[in-house]
Amino acid sequence: MNFFREWGIKHHVTPPLFPGANGQIERAIQTVKNSLTKAAEEGKDLYVVLLDYRIQPAKDMPSPAELLKGRKLRTYLPSHPGQLKPTFDVERAREALRKRRIIQNKYAYKHTTVLPVLHQNAKVWFKHKMKEPWKQGTIIQVGPTSLIQNKRRGWRCCKEKQI
């Protein structure tokens, strides 16, 4: 945790077996996996696919590679050396990125609700997997993102959807 504090990173813990708690990252992973799968099927170089992904600019912003390096990256397409020099205002790009994150978070958390506080020894109905029937259990431990219930074996589940 010292690493996060020193670098100013806000670490958000997500519960196990519940990828929906981190939807924005899951969507980005899905995009990269689909691109890599398609490239492997077509026999393309995976590094070229990743380069193409990194140099794609957003709607009104420079590409992630431009934001990181401060200039356009060289690709297999011929380009003039003058195009590889920095051409955008970094502070303006950071401000646009901050505004974009605010809008994304607004939509990402649009359908979230505040859940009731659950305590130790509370009787609950739960599902371990979404397609299983509901089972009755007792909470034996409450954590920041999940709880452990007592039903023959200990089950760890997300506070959302499964209770």
C-alpha positions, -999 to +999 in steps of 0.1 A: +000+000+000+030+023+004+036+021-033+000+034-041+003+062-015+038+073-028+026+074-064-008+089-057-028+059-069-063+052-057-066+015-054-101+001-057-105-036-047-130-056-066-146-088-054-134-122-068-156-140-094-174-107-103-158-090-133-187-067-137-175-046-108-147-033-130-167-029-163-145-003-180-114-024-177-132-055-187-144-038-219-109-027-227-095-062-222-123-076-244-113-052-272-076-062-270-084-099-268-106-097-299-080-078-318-052-103-308-075-133-317-083-119-351-046-111-358-036-147-348-062-161-372-050-139-400-013-146-393-005-109-385+023-098-361+008-093-326+031-063-319+018-045-350-018-051-338-009-036-303+009-007-320-022+000-341-044-001-309-021+023-291-019+049-320-057+051-325-068+086-313-099+091-292-128+112-304-113+146-294-079+136-280-045+124-291-039+086-290-027+070-258+008+066-273+009+103-281-002+112-246+025+089-231+054+099-254+044+134-263+046+127-301+032+105-328+047+070-331+063+057-363+042+030-380+046+009-411+028+037-431+053+062-446+052+096-429+072+128-430+097+132-401+080+165-392+048+146-383+066+128-356+073+160-336+050+170-307+020+191-320-004+193-291-007+211-258-001+185-231-021+204-204-051+208-227-050+171-235-048+163-197-078+185-191-098+169-219-089+134-205-100+144-170-134+156-184-138+125-204-132+103-173-159+122-154-184+116-182-174+079-184-178+075-147-212+091-148-224+065-173-205+036-157-222+042-123-256+052-137-274+021-125-257+015-093-275+016-059-264+019-023-266-015-007-279-022+028-252-028+054-249-064+063-235-076+097-220-108+110-245-136+118-271-121+095-293-146+077-292-141+039-302-158+007-273-161-019-262-176-051-226-187-057-231-186-095-258-167-113-275-198-128-276-217-095-307-216-073-309-194-042-295-209-010-299-198+026-268-190+046-253-170+075-227-143+072-196-152+091-172-124+080-177-091+063-150-076+041-147-043+022-160-058-011-173-092-003-186-114+025-181-150+035-212-171+042-215-203+061-232-230+040-214-263+045-183-248+028-174-211+031-186-190+001-171-157-008-194-136-028-198-100-040-222-078-019-241-069-051-262-092-073-257-124-054-274-115-021 
